[in-house]
Amino acid sequence: MPEDHKQNPDHANGAALDRRQFVKIGATSLGVAGLGACVFGFRYLSPNVLYEPSPIVSVGRPERYTVGSVTLDPRFGVFVVRAAEGFYALSAVCTHLGCLSTWKADAGVIACPCHGSTFRRDGATIAGPAPAPLPWLKMWLGDDGYLVVDRSTTLPPHSEYVQAETHG
């Protein structure tokens, strides 16, 4: 009978797991896996929102622009043009590959520095790889007297001019 109580040599060295250790390790593993699933579940259920600046921007008072001027506002990628008919806004983003175009006063054109597209002051394409003219953007005079541009709303060319009285 004393032979029945002899322990296995592997068990004496602690290499084998008894039932209590097995359950403890198993419960810990399940707890870690459950916690990981909760983290991924929370990430899945949380809203995936892209925070972008408002497409509606204020570009200043009408007095800031002289008749015949084409003014680039690089903060918003918008040209504010003051023609004899009134104000209008053009996107300054080239329709070829999205570069920011600039007004070249000496040549009287809007030019894209990336690939050489040129546009008239009304946005019509003169030359270059640009496939389309610069889009006209919705513009209006706000209640506070500032010109406001909606960069997300395009208009047909020459369809709307903003009339604003200037004191200066």
C-alpha positions in Angstrom: 0.0 0.0 0.0 2.7 2.5 0.6 3.4 2.2 -3.1 0.0 3.6 -3.9 0.8 6.9 -2.3 4.0 7.5 -4.2 3.9 10.6 -6.3 4.8 10.8 -9.9 8.4 12.3 -10.2 7.1 14.9 -12.7 4.4 15.9 -10.3 6.9 16.4 -7.5 8.9 18.8 -9.6 5.7 20.9 -10.4 5.8 20.1 -14.1 2.3 18.7 -14.2 -0.8 20.8 -13.5 -3.4 19.7 -11.0 -7.1 20.5 -11.5 -7.1 23.7 -9.4 -4.2 25.2 -11.4 -5.7 24.2 -14.7 -9.0 25.9 -13.8 -7.2 29.0 -12.6 -5.2 29.4 -15.7 -8.2 28.7 -17.9 -10.3 31.2 -16.1 -7.6 33.9 -16.4 -7.2 33.2 -20.1 -11.0 33.5 -20.7 -11.0 36.7 -18.7 -8.2 38.3 -20.8 -9.9 37.1 -24.0 -13.3 38.5 -22.8 -11.6 41.9 -21.9 -10.1 42.0 -25.4 -13.4 41.3 -27.0 -15.0 44.1 -25.0 -12.3 46.6 -26.1 -12.8 45.7 -29.8 -16.6 45.7 -29.3 -16.5 49.1 -27.9 -14.3 50.3 -30.7 -16.7 48.8 -33.2 -19.8 50.5 -31.6 -18.2 53.9 -31.2 -18.9 56.4 -34.0 -16.2 56.6 -36.7 -16.6 60.4 -37.3 -14.2 62.5 -39.4 -14.1 66.0 -38.0 -13.6 68.5 -40.8 -13.8 72.3 -40.8 -17.0 73.9 -42.0 -17.4 74.3 -45.7 -19.0 77.7 -45.1 -16.4 80.4 -44.6 -16.3 84.2 -44.2 -13.9 85.9 -46.6 -14.1 89.4 -45.3 -15.9 92.7 -45.9 -16.6 93.8 -49.5 -14.5 96.9 -49.0 -11.4 94.8 -48.8 -11.7 94.0 -52.6 -11.2 96.5 -55.3 -13.1 96.4 -58.6 -11.3 94.1 -61.1 -9.4 92.2 -58.4 -8.9 88.5 -58.1 -7.8 87.6 -54.5 -6.7 84.2 -53.3 -7.6 83.2 -49.8 -5.1 80.3 -49.2 -6.7 79.4 -45.8 -9.8 78.2 -47.6 -8.6 77.6 -51.2 -11.0 80.2 -52.7 -10.6 83.1 -55.1 -12.8 86.1 -54.4 -13.3 88.0 -57.7 -14.8 91.5 -57.8 -16.1 92.2 -61.3 -18.2 95.1 -62.6 -21.3 92.8 -62.2 -20.5 92.1 -58.6 -18.7 89.5 -56.5 -18.2 85.8 -57.2 -16.1 83.0 -55.7 -14.1 80.3 -57.5 -12.4 77.3 -56.1 -8.6 77.7 -56.2 -8.1 74.0 -56.4 -7.0 73.0 -59.9 -9.3 70.5 -61.6 -6.4 68.5 -62.9 -4.7 67.0 -59.8 -5.9 69.3 -57.0 -3.0 71.7 -56.6 -3.6 75.2 -55.2 -3.6 77.6 -58.2 -2.5 81.3 -57.9 -3.5 84.6 -59.6 -0.8 85.9 -62.0 -1.7 89.6 -62.2 1.0 90.4 -64.8 -0.5 87.8 -67.2 -4.1 88.3 -66.0 -4.7 84.5 -65.6 -5.1 82.0 -62.8 -2.2 79.5 -63.1 -1.6 76.1 -61.6 2.1 75.8 -60.6 2.1 72.0 -60.7 1.4 71.2 -64.3 0.8 74.5 -66.1 -2.9 74.7 -66.4 -4.2 78.3 -66.9 -7.7 79.7 -66.4 -9.4 83.0 -67.1 -10.6 85.1 -64.2 -14.0 83.6 -64.6 -12.5 80.1 -64.2 -12.7 79.0 -67.8 -9.8 76.8 -68.9 -7.4 78.5 -71.3 -4.7 75.8 -71.6 -3.1 72.8 -69.9 -4.1 69.4 -68.7 -7.0 70.6 -66.5 -10.1 68.7 -67.8 -12.6 71.2 -66.5 -12.9 74.9 -65.5 -12.6 76.1 -61.9 -16.0 75.7 -60.3 -18.0 78.7 -59.1 -18.9 78.5 -55.5 -22.1 79.8 -53.7 -21.5 83.2 -52.2 -23.7 85.7 -50.4 -23.5 88.7 -48.2 -24.0 87.7 -44.5 -26.2 89.6 -42.0 -23.0 91.0 -40.4 -21.9 92.5 -43.7 -19.2 90.0 -44.5 -18.9 88.0 -47.7 -19.6 84.3 -47.1 -18.7 81.4 -49.3 -20.0 77.8 -49.3 -17.2 75.7 -50.6 -19.5 72.6 -50.9 -22.0 74.2 -53.3 -21.1 74.8 -56.9 -22.9 77.0 -59.3 -23.0 77.3 -63.1 -20.6 79.9 -64.3 -22.0 83.5 -64.5 -25.2 82.5 -62.8 -24.9 84.5 -59.6 -23.2 87.7 -58.6 -23.3 89.2 -55.2 -24.1 92.9 -55.1 -22.6 94.7 -52.1 -22.4 98.4 -51.4 -19.0 99.4 -50.3 -18.1 102.5 -48.3 -14.5 103.1 -49.3 
